[in-house]
Amino acid sequence: MALINEHFLKLRGNYLFSDIAKRVNAFKVTHPEARLIRLGIGDVTRPLPPACIEAMHRAVDEMASADTFHGYGPEQGYDFLINAIIKHDFAPHGISLSASEVFISDGAKSDTGNIGELLRWDNSMAITDPVYPVYVDSNIMCGRSGVLGEDGKWSNVTYLPCTAENGFVPAIPDHRVDLIYLCYPNNPTGTTLTHAQLKRWVDYALANDTLIIFDAAYEAFITEDDVPHSIYEIRGAKKVAIEIRSFSKTAGFTGVRCGYTVVPKEVTAATLEGERIPLNPLWNRRQCTKFNGTSYITQRGAEAVYSPEGQRQVKDTIAYYHDNAKLMLDGLQKAGFQVFGGVNAPYLWVKAPDGMTSWKFFERLLYEANVVTTPGVGFGPSGEGYIRLTAFGTHEDCAEAMERICKWA
């Protein structure tokens, strides 16, 4: 008989956002007249940039002619998109990459979950806490996380608390770990690391032979000068870091699906015998075996992000969400809430009043203000007592939500 991968049975019964959806649906059954404002799941509301739509229309027309039809594409991505990424996302920051170091995918979540396949199941790992759930869940699935303790923590995971007390800057581990996940600008707290703070992590990785998985999905929202846009701005990072990015939140590709991962040729891991193996060809082999490539139409749309028109349109979209974030930040602070983020990221991290738990705060805002949020504890133990709000709604919804929450407060 077929035997189950029992590590899947260790996963909690519901994915965080599925659990939220069930609670919201239960509310709607008993309150059908209520108009909910959804600021929980980080889905965007602005349409795709017109430049992307036009490029995708042209690509669709190409598929209608035998002379311009595109069948199977390269699993690594088309050169036209890879070259645009290198030119616009990295070269302006003094970062040199070769085309074979960039891999186009269907989104950052997929790559973040799949990258662990390159590593043995018994690598030790560290995560900032709170953290995007896929980092932990994907490692649970392969048995890397260990055993879940009564405190809600996994035995093979080093938790790096990010709290108001430490300014949401995680402490460097006091021991070596094999693998570290960093997400900056951060989801869910909306906070960032300065150049000097990120350099400490790269220096730690170099000194301890540690691999960093760096999630830079929200890089385009950075506004402050001392916040690095890429980990490769730090000297030596190419030896120890893999960077993952997405078009979802910057260009509205949440329903189109496109992202990319950078695997420098210098980054390596070891065999048990101590032989150093480059990860770039292994990731290429993995993609060629398990991934059919991102569609030609999608990649043409993503390429248009880097056109002059696309750049202006994307900046307008990001400015729209930044305006939402400022409106929300100002409103919540005036109402007396302790709020973090919202400056270099589209997320606001809100402290629950009066010692309230995350889920209690979620329920109160759902039932009494009709606003959907995300309970912070769903992102990890250090998220208890917080909720996450996203700035991806419409201006009108964000303004009304703040009026409701402030009135509730």
C-alpha distance (Angstrom), angle and dihedral (degrees) to the residues before:
residue distance angle dihedral
M1 . . .
A2 3.79 . .
L3 3.79 114.2 .
I4 3.77 121.8 -142.6
N5 3.79 124.7 -121.5
E6 3.79 93.2 -111.4
H7 3.79 92.4 -161.0
F8 3.81 87.4 76.6
L9 3.79 87.8 61.6
K10 3.80 89.1 62.0
L11 3.78 91.2 65.1
R12 3.76 115.7 103.9
G13 3.78 114.1 -100.2
N14 3.79 95.4 -103.3
Y15 3.74 136.1 31.0
L16 3.82 106.4 -119.9
F17 3.79 96.4 -110.6
S18 3.80 92.4 44.4
D19 3.80 88.5 54.6
I20 3.80 90.3 50.7
A21 3.81 90.9 49.5
K22 3.81 91.5 53.0
R23 3.80 92.0 51.4
V24 3.78 92.0 47.0
N25 3.81 91.3 49.2
A26 3.80 90.1 50.8
F27 3.81 88.8 52.5
K28 3.81 91.9 50.2
V29 3.80 91.6 53.1
T30 3.80 91.9 56.6
H31 3.83 95.9 35.0
P32 3.82 105.8 37.2
E33 3.80 92.3 157.5
A34 3.81 95.7 57.2
R35 3.81 119.7 105.4
L36 3.77 106.5 -140.0
I37 3.79 122.7 -152.5
R38 3.79 110.1 -152.9
L39 3.78 115.6 -147.6
G40 3.80 96.1 146.7
I41 3.80 113.6 82.6
G42 3.80 111.2 53.5
D43 3.80 97.8 -122.8
V44 3.79 117.3 141.0
T45 3.81 126.5 -121.1
R46 3.81 103.7 -165.5
P47 3.82 115.3 94.6
L48 3.78 123.2 -113.5
P49 3.82 114.8 -77.3
P50 3.83 110.1 -90.0
A51 3.80 89.8 -122.5
C52 3.81 89.5 60.2
I53 3.81 92.6 46.9
E54 3.79 91.4 51.1
A55 3.80 92.0 48.2
M56 3.79 91.9 49.4
H57 3.81 91.1 48.9
R58 3.80 89.4 53.4
A59 3.80 89.6 48.4
V60 3.81 91.0 51.3
D61 3.79 89.7 51.8
E62 3.80 89.4 51.6
M63 3.79 89.0 56.5
A64 3.82 89.2 58.2
S65 3.81 94.2 65.2
A66 3.79 128.1 65.8
D67 3.82 89.4 -141.0
T68 3.82 94.0 58.6
F69 3.81 101.9 24.8
H70 3.82 117.5 130.8
G71 3.78 121.0 -152.1
Y72 3.79 124.4 172.2
G73 3.76 109.6 0.9
P74 3.80 129.1 -158.2
E75 3.80 111.6 -70.4
Q76 3.81 88.6 -135.2
G77 3.81 93.2 55.5
Y78 3.79 135.4 -100.1
D79 3.79 118.1 -61.1
F80 3.81 92.3 -126.5
L81 3.83 91.2 65.1
I82 3.79 96.3 37.2
N83 3.80 91.8 52.2
A84 3.82 91.5 47.8
I85 3.81 90.0 51.8
I86 3.79 93.2 51.1
K87 3.81 92.7 45.6
H88 3.81 97.4 47.7
D89 3.82 107.3 25.0
F90 3.79 101.9 39.3
A91 3.82 114.0 14.5
P92 3.85 93.1 64.1
H93 3.81 87.9 59.4
G94 3.78 93.7 50.4
I95 3.81 94.0 -102.8
S96 3.79 119.1 140.8
L97 3.80 118.5 -156.7
S98 3.79 134.0 168.2
A99 3.80 120.9 -130.9
S100 3.82 91.1 -113.6
E101 3.82 90.5 62.3
V102 3.84 94.7 62.5
F103 3.81 120.7 75.9
I104 3.82 121.3 -170.1
S105 3.81 115.7 -142.9
D106 3.79 143.0 167.0
G107 3.80 92.5 -93.3
A108 3.78 147.4 -39.9
K109 3.80 94.1 -91.0
S110 3.80 92.5 60.7
D111 3.78 94.0 48.5
T112 3.80 93.1 44.3
G113 3.78 90.2 53.6
N114 3.81 95.4 42.3
I115 3.79 101.5 43.5
G116 3.80 91.0 78.8
E117 3.80 89.7 69.0
L118 3.80 87.7 79.9
L119 3.81 91.7 63.2
R120 3.80 135.0 67.3
W121 3.77 117.5 -98.3
D122 3.82 92.9 -118.9
N123 3.80 98.8 59.5
S124 3.80 112.2 125.7
M125 3.77 114.9 -123.5
A126 3.79 142.6 -165.0
I127 3.78 130.6 -154.7
T128 3.74 134.3 -175.8
D129 3.80 110.2 -113.4
P130 3.03 121.8 -107.4
V131 3.78 95.5 37.7
Y132 3.81 143.4 164.3
P133 3.86 104.3 -82.3
V134 3.82 97.5 -126.9
Y135 3.82 91.9 70.4
V136 3.78 92.6 63.2
D137 3.81 99.0 30.3
S138 3.81 94.6 53.7
N139 3.80 89.7 52.0
I140 3.79 91.8 47.9
M141 3.80 88.2 55.9
C142 3.80 92.4 59.9
G143 3.81 95.7 40.4
R144 3.79 96.7 -108.5
S145 3.82 97.5 120.9
G146 3.80 98.1 64.8
V147 3.80 122.2 -149.3
L148 3.80 126.7 -18.5
G149 3.79 112.6 -117.7
E150 3.78 129.0 -149.6
D151 3.81 88.4 -102.6
G152 3.81 90.3 63.2
K153 3.80 93.4 -107.4
W154 3.81 128.8 121.5
S155 3.78 117.7 -121.4
N156 3.82 97.7 -131.2
V157 3.81 94.7 45.2
T158 3.79 124.1 90.2
Y159 3.79 107.3 -147.6
L160 3.79 116.8 -147.4
P161 3.81 106.1 -161.6
C162 3.80 116.9 -139.6
T163 3.77 106.8 -164.7
A164 3.77 140.6 153.5
E165 3.79 87.6 -102.6
N166 3.82 93.3 62.6
G167 3.80 94.6 35.1
F168 3.82 89.4 -109.5
V169 3.79 89.3 -72.7
P170 3.83 107.6 131.7
A171 3.79 118.3 -133.3
I172 3.80 118.0 -116.1
P173 3.84 108.3 -105.9
D174 3.79 115.4 -98.3
H175 3.83 89.2 -137.7
R176 3.78 134.8 38.9
V177 3.79 122.6 -88.9
D178 3.79 128.7 -174.3
L179 3.79 99.7 -135.5
I180 3.82 134.5 27.1
Y181 3.81 129.2 -173.0
L182 3.81 116.2 -152.1
C183 3.82 125.2 178.0
Y184 3.80 117.2 -170.4
P185 2.97 129.1 -159.2
N186 3.76 76.8 36.1
N187 3.75 130.3 -119.3
P188 3.02 115.6 -130.2
T189 3.82 105.0 12.1
G190 3.82 97.7 44.2
T191 3.81 90.5 -136.8
T192 3.81 129.5 130.4
L193 3.80 144.9 -152.1
T194 3.77 123.4 -122.1
H195 3.79 121.9 -128.3
A196 3.81 90.7 -98.6
Q197 3.81 93.0 48.3
L198 3.81 93.4 49.9
K199 3.80 89.8 46.9
R200 3.82 88.9 61.2
W201 3.80 88.8 59.4
V202 3.78 93.7 49.0
D203 3.81 90.3 47.6
Y204 3.82 89.5 50.5
A205 3.82 90.7 50.3
L206 3.79 92.5 48.9
A207 3.80 92.2 48.4
N208 3.82 95.1 45.5
D209 3.81 101.4 35.9
T210 3.80 90.2 -116.8
L211 3.81 127.4 159.0
I212 3.82 117.7 -134.1
I213 3.80 121.4 -154.3
F214 3.81 102.2 -158.3
D215 3.81 116.5 -162.6
A216 3.81 108.0 -159.5
A217 3.81 97.6 167.7
Y218 3.82 92.3 133.3
E219 3.81 98.0 44.6
A220 3.81 93.0 119.3
F221 3.82 91.1 64.2
I222 3.81 94.1 62.7
T223 3.82 112.1 120.6
E224 3.81 103.8 164.9
D225 3.80 120.4 86.3
D226 3.82 98.4 -135.9
V227 3.81 94.8 55.6
P228 3.83 112.0 96.4
H229 3.81 117.1 -128.8
S230 3.80 92.5 -153.7
I231 3.77 134.7 22.0
Y232 3.81 86.9 -129.8
E233 3.80 88.7 72.6
I234 3.81 83.5 77.8
R235 3.80 114.9 82.7
G236 3.80 111.8 -110.8
A237 3.81 95.8 17.0
K238 3.81 93.2 117.4
K239 3.79 88.2 67.9
V240 3.80 94.9 55.6
A241 3.81 111.3 20.5
I242 3.79 141.3 76.7
E243 3.81 114.4 -165.7
I244 3.81 125.2 -152.5
R245 3.81 125.7 -164.3
S246 3.79 139.6 176.0
F247 3.79 141.9 -154.5
S248 3.81 90.9 -152.2
K249 3.78 101.9 94.7
T250 3.80 98.6 24.6
A251 3.80 99.0 50.3
G252 3.81 102.4 15.3
F253 3.81 95.9 -105.0
T254 3.82 95.3 144.7
G255 3.81 89.8 115.3
V256 3.81 95.7 34.1
R257 3.82 97.5 48.9
C258 3.78 120.7 -142.4
G259 3.78 134.2 145.5
Y260 3.76 139.2 136.7
T261 3.78 143.4 -137.2
V262 3.78 128.2 -145.6
V263 3.80 115.6 -146.6
P264 3.83 108.5 178.2
K265 3.78 116.7 -145.9
E266 3.81 89.5 -125.4
V267 3.82 95.6 61.4
T268 3.80 112.8 98.5
A269 3.79 143.1 168.5
A270 3.80 129.6 -157.3
T271 3.78 137.8 -113.8
L272 3.80 119.6 -134.0
E273 3.80 87.1 -97.8
G274 3.81 90.4 56.5
E275 3.80 98.5 -107.1
R276 3.81 111.9 148.8
I277 3.80 113.6 -127.4
P278 3.82 122.5 -167.9
L279 3.80 111.3 -125.1
N280 3.80 95.4 -151.3
P281 3.83 96.3 76.9
L282 3.81 90.8 41.3
W283 3.81 91.9 54.8
N284 3.80 89.1 45.9
R285 3.82 89.6 52.3
R286 3.79 91.2 47.6
Q287 3.81 92.4 51.1
C288 3.79 93.5 46.2
T289 3.80 90.0 52.1
K290 3.81 101.9 41.2
F291 3.79 107.1 21.4
N292 3.80 128.7 63.4
G293 3.78 94.7 -160.9
T294 3.79 133.7 -104.3
S295 3.80 113.3 -69.1
Y296 3.80 120.3 -91.2
I297 3.80 90.7 -125.0
T298 3.80 92.0 53.8
Q299 3.80 93.0 47.5
R300 3.80 91.8 50.8
G301 3.80 87.5 52.8
A302 3.79 91.1 50.2
E303 3.80 91.5 47.7
A304 3.81 88.9 57.3
V305 3.81 89.0 61.3
Y306 3.80 86.1 75.3
S307 3.81 96.7 50.1
P308 3.83 115.8 103.7
E309 3.81 90.3 -106.7
G310 3.79 91.9 44.9
Q311 3.80 92.4 50.6
R312 3.82 91.5 52.2
Q313 3.80 92.2 46.6
V314 3.81 94.2 47.8
K315 3.81 90.7 49.1
D316 3.81 89.0 52.1
T317 3.81 90.5 51.7
I318 3.79 93.0 48.5
A319 3.81 90.1 47.3
Y320 3.81 88.5 53.4
Y321 3.79 91.1 55.6
H322 3.80 91.2 43.1
D323 3.81 88.8 55.2
N324 3.79 88.6 52.1
A325 3.80 91.1 50.2
K326 3.81 92.5 50.3
L327 3.78 92.1 47.7
M328 3.80 90.3 51.2
L329 3.79 94.6 43.1
D330 3.80 93.0 50.3
G331 3.80 93.3 45.0
L332 3.80 95.7 48.6
Q333 3.79 93.5 45.9
K334 3.79 91.6 50.2
A335 3.79 88.3 51.8
G336 3.80 89.5 55.9
F337 3.78 100.7 -103.9
Q338 3.79 122.0 142.2
V339 3.81 103.8 -123.8
F340 3.81 134.1 179.9
G341 3.80 133.6 -173.5
G342 3.78 124.3 19.3
V343 3.83 94.8 118.2
N344 3.82 106.1 77.7
A345 3.79 95.7 13.4
P346 3.81 140.1 42.9
Y347 3.81 92.2 -118.0
L348 3.80 132.3 89.8
W349 3.80 120.7 -159.3
V350 3.80 109.7 -152.1
K351 3.80 125.9 -165.4
A352 3.79 113.6 -132.7
P353 3.82 113.3 -120.0
D354 3.80 125.4 -116.3
G355 3.81 95.7 11.7
M356 3.79 92.2 -63.2
T357 3.82 117.5 166.5
S358 3.79 120.9 -114.9
W359 3.80 95.3 -109.1
K360 3.81 91.9 44.8
F361 3.80 90.4 52.1
F362 3.82 89.1 47.2
E363 3.81 91.7 51.2
R364 3.81 94.0 46.1
L365 3.80 92.8 51.8
L366 3.79 91.3 44.4
Y367 3.80 96.5 50.2
E368 3.80 100.8 30.8
A369 3.82 103.2 32.8
N370 3.83 99.5 21.0
V371 3.80 91.2 -130.7
V372 3.82 121.1 135.7
T373 3.81 115.3 -141.0
T374 3.80 135.5 162.7
P375 3.83 118.6 -105.1
G376 3.80 109.9 -124.2
V377 3.79 95.3 -139.6
G378 3.81 87.8 68.1
F379 3.81 86.6 71.5
G380 3.80 94.6 54.1
P381 3.82 143.7 -62.6
S382 3.81 94.0 -65.7
G383 3.79 89.6 56.0
E384 3.80 91.9 69.1
G385 3.78 111.8 120.4
Y386 3.82 94.9 27.7
I387 3.78 139.8 87.8
R388 3.80 128.7 -154.9
L389 3.79 122.0 -132.8
T390 3.80 123.8 -168.7
A391 3.79 126.3 -143.9
F392 3.81 92.4 -147.8
G393 3.80 96.2 101.9
T394 3.78 126.4 96.9
H395 3.81 119.0 -79.9
E396 3.78 89.0 -112.1
D397 3.81 94.6 51.5
C398 3.79 93.5 45.3
A399 3.81 91.4 50.7
E400 3.80 93.1 47.2
A401 3.80 91.8 45.8
M402 3.79 90.3 54.3
E403 3.80 90.5 49.6
R404 3.80 90.2 51.6
I405 3.80 95.4 45.3
C406 3.80 93.3 45.4
K407 3.79 90.9 48.6
W408 3.80 89.0 49.0
A409 3.79 90.7 49.7
